Amino acid sequence: MSTFLRNASQYIRSTPWLALVAVFVGGAQTASNRCGLAMIPLMMSFVAGRKEEHPGPSRALGFSMGFVAGLALMFTGVGGLTANSGRVHGDIPGIW
């Protein structure tokens, strides 16, 4: 495993689709933690709606797409802030 992790950048350069697979697997692992799994019933009930409202499949699809878009925007923003923060901290001289 350590050999694979050391050579991971070479593997990704030689087969770019491997990066997409790695990101998907990492996201699935991140979403399957205790906090994420506890949110599944809440998300399902929000998307499905109440019985009295008769939300229908199109409304459920709209809620689902809005939820996914919100997650994507938040993770992209947090990732960008983290990357810029790392760049700033990397520029600090070795005195500190």
C-alpha positions in Angstrom: 0.0 0.0 0.0 2.8 2.4 0.8 4.4 1.8 -2.6 1.0 2.6 -4.3 0.7 5.8 -2.3 4.2 6.9 -3.2 3.6 6.3 -6.9 0.0 7.6 -6.9 0.9 10.8 -8.8 2.6 8.8 -11.5 -0.4 6.5 -11.8 -2.8 9.5 -12.1 -0.6 11.2 -14.8 -0.5 8.0 -16.9 -4.2 7.3 -16.6 -6.2 10.5 -15.9 -9.5 8.7 -15.4 -8.0 7.2 -12.3 -8.2 10.6 -10.6 -12.0 10.7 -11.1 -12.3 7.2 -9.6 -10.1 8.1 -6.7 -12.1 11.3 -6.0 -15.4 9.3 -6.2 -14.2 6.6 -3.8 -12.9 9.3 -1.4 -16.2 11.1 -1.5 -18.1 7.9 -0.9 -15.9 7.1 2.1 -16.3 10.6 3.5 -20.1 10.5 3.1 -20.3 7.1 4.9 -19.1 8.3 8.3 -21.4 8.4 11.3 -22.4 12.0 10.8 -23.3 11.5 7.2 -25.2 8.3 7.7 -27.3 10.0 10.4 -28.4 12.6 7.9 -29.9 10.1 5.4 -33.3 9.8 7.0 -33.6 13.5 7.4 -32.7 14.1 3.7 -35.1 11.4 2.6 -38.0 12.9 4.5 -37.2 16.4 3.3 -37.1 15.2 -0.3 -40.2 13.0 -0.1 -42.3 15.6 1.7 -45.5 15.1 3.6 -48.2 12.8 2.5 -50.7 15.6 2.4 -48.8 17.7 0.0 -48.4 15.1 -2.8 -45.0 16.4 -3.8 -44.5 14.2 -6.9 -41.3 13.0 -8.5 -40.5 16.3 -10.2 -40.6 18.2 -6.9 -38.4 15.5 -5.3 -36.0 15.7 -8.1 -35.8 19.5 -7.8 -35.1 19.2 -4.1 -32.5 16.6 -4.7 -30.7 18.6 -7.3 -30.8 21.7 -5.1 -29.3 19.7 -2.3 -26.5 18.3 -4.5 -25.8 21.8 -5.9 -25.6 23.3 -2.5 -23.2 20.6 -1.3 -21.0 21.0 -4.4 -20.8 24.7 -3.9 -20.0 24.5 -0.2 -17.3 21.8 -0.7 -15.8 23.7 -3.6 -15.7 26.9 -1.6 -14.2 25.2 1.5 -11.7 23.4 -0.7 -10.7 26.7 -2.4 -10.3 28.4 1.0 -8.2 25.5 2.3 -6.0 25.5 -0.8 -5.4 29.2 -0.5 -4.7 29.0 3.2 -2.2 26.3 2.6 -0.5 28.4 -0.1 -0.3 31.4 2.3 1.1 29.3 5.2 3.6 27.7 2.8 5.0 31.1 2.0 5.8 31.9 5.6 9.5 31.8 6.2 11.2 29.0 8.1 11.8 31.4 11.1 8.4 30.6 12.6 
